[in-house]
Amino acid sequence: MAIVITQLDVVHNNKLLEREQFYLDYIKPIYNIAINTTSPNLGKKCQKNINKKLVMRTKVTKLIGMVKNVR
């Protein structure tokens, strides 16, 4: 099975999300699990352990950023 990539549209950065949402609505791809381009995880449920890991990763990332700013 081959994957074919075709350029559909040329858009400016400020219209990128709008056009992406248009094509998601128009094409209705079966492999793209994102329904909404601005909130791709909206309405999805995570397992509790995965949610805890995401929260911890966010805290660690913020802490690293704070340490870098202090140096």
CNS distance restraints for C-alpha pairs under 8 A (distance, minus, plus):
assign (resid  11 and name CA) (resid  15 and name CA) 6.31 0.50 0.50
assign (resid  11 and name CA) (resid  16 and name CA) 6.19 0.50 0.50
assign (resid  11 and name CA) (resid  19 and name CA) 7.74 0.50 0.50
assign (resid  12 and name CA) (resid  16 and name CA) 6.33 0.50 0.50
assign (resid  15 and name CA) (resid  19 and name CA) 6.31 0.50 0.50
assign (resid  16 and name CA) (resid  20 and name CA) 6.12 0.50 0.50
assign (resid  17 and name CA) (resid  21 and name CA) 6.09 0.50 0.50
assign (resid  17 and name CA) (resid  37 and name CA) 6.29 0.50 0.50
assign (resid  17 and name CA) (resid  38 and name CA) 7.14 0.50 0.50
assign (resid  18 and name CA) (resid  22 and name CA) 6.26 0.50 0.50
assign (resid  19 and name CA) (resid  23 and name CA) 6.31 0.50 0.50
assign (resid  20 and name CA) (resid  24 and name CA) 6.21 0.50 0.50
assign (resid  20 and name CA) (resid  37 and name CA) 6.87 0.50 0.50
assign (resid  21 and name CA) (resid  25 and name CA) 6.12 0.50 0.50
assign (resid  21 and name CA) (resid  36 and name CA) 6.70 0.50 0.50
assign (resid  21 and name CA) (resid  37 and name CA) 5.72 0.50 0.50
assign (resid  22 and name CA) (resid  26 and name CA) 6.01 0.50 0.50
assign (resid  23 and name CA) (resid  27 and name CA) 5.62 0.50 0.50
assign (resid  23 and name CA) (resid  28 and name CA) 7.60 0.50 0.50
assign (resid  24 and name CA) (resid  28 and name CA) 5.31 0.50 0.50
assign (resid  24 and name CA) (resid  29 and name CA) 6.72 0.50 0.50
assign (resid  24 and name CA) (resid  35 and name CA) 7.20 0.50 0.50
assign (resid  33 and name CA) (resid  40 and name CA) 7.90 0.50 0.50
assign (resid  34 and name CA) (resid  40 and name CA) 4.68 0.50 0.50
assign (resid  34 and name CA) (resid  41 and name CA) 6.88 0.50 0.50
assign (resid  35 and name CA) (resid  40 and name CA) 6.26 0.50 0.50
assign (resid  36 and name CA) (resid  40 and name CA) 5.26 0.50 0.50
assign (resid  36 and name CA) (resid  42 and name CA) 7.56 0.50 0.50
assign (resid  46 and name CA) (resid  50 and name CA) 6.27 0.50 0.50
assign (resid  46 and name CA) (resid  51 and name CA) 5.92 0.50 0.50
assign (resid  47 and name CA) (resid  51 and name CA) 6.23 0.50 0.50
assign (resid  48 and name CA) (resid  52 and name CA) 6.24 0.50 0.50
assign (resid  49 and name CA) (resid  53 and name CA) 6.30 0.50 0.50
assign (resid  50 and name CA) (resid  54 and name CA) 6.24 0.50 0.50
assign (resid  51 and name CA) (resid  55 and name CA) 6.27 0.50 0.50
assign (resid  52 and name CA) (resid  56 and name CA) 6.15 0.50 0.50
assign (resid  53 and name CA) (resid  57 and name CA) 6.05 0.50 0.50
assign (resid  54 and name CA) (resid  58 and name CA) 6.20 0.50 0.50
assign (resid  55 and name CA) (resid  59 and name CA) 6.33 0.50 0.50
assign (resid  56 and name CA) (resid  60 and name CA) 6.16 0.50 0.50
assign (resid  57 and name CA) (resid  61 and name CA) 6.04 0.50 0.50
assign (resid  58 and name CA) (resid  62 and name CA) 6.22 0.50 0.50
assign (resid  59 and name CA) (resid  63 and name CA) 6.16 0.50 0.50
assign (resid  60 and name CA) (resid  64 and name CA) 6.13 0.50 0.50
assign (resid  61 and name CA) (resid  65 and name CA) 6.24 0.50 0.50
assign (resid  62 and name CA) (resid  66 and name CA) 6.24 0.50 0.50
assign (resid  63 and name CA) (resid  67 and name CA) 6.22 0.50 0.50
assign (resid  64 and name CA) (resid  68 and name CA) 6.19 0.50 0.50
assign (resid  65 and name CA) (resid  69 and name CA) 6.29 0.50 0.50
assign (resid  66 and name CA) (resid  70 and name CA) 6.41 0.50 0.50
assign (resid  67 and name CA) (resid  71 and name CA) 6.65 0.50 0.50
